[in-house]
Amino acid sequence: MSVQRFQWDDTLLTGVAMIDTQHKEYFRRVNQALASAETDDEAGCLKELQFVQEYALDHFDAEQNVTTFHEYPGYEGHLTQHQTFASRLDALAEALSSEGFRTDVGRRLNALLVEWFVRHIRTEDQRLGKYLKDRPRAGQA
Ligand SMILES: [Fe+2]
């Protein structure tokens, strides 16, 4: 089965070095999960997914620390999106491990891990990046 991979491009940058570095690592690991799904390596894919789950939570914590430290006014909405993602990822990992992989596994992984995340970066994270850039020294966070 062929599974579409994520291709990074710099229009996804937020301008905040820490966040951008973490986003790139996130997608690198997501691509490893997608590669495992493509070769029907269920155990390998679930292991990668577990890593992605933990990594995403750490990354969200880091972003939330920056937003609270710099008193970002969009904090609540941003936090809600992170929580939504985390619970959807939990549910997906749970479903894949209990039901086993089907032919739509690549599409399901892509819909959440890539499409949702890209949308989140292009809206919330880039809005946060712009806010931080407009504040003196905040972009160094
Ligand atoms: Fe975010």
Residues whose N, C-alpha, C, O or C-beta is under 5 A from the ligand:
A	BS01	LIG	E63 D125
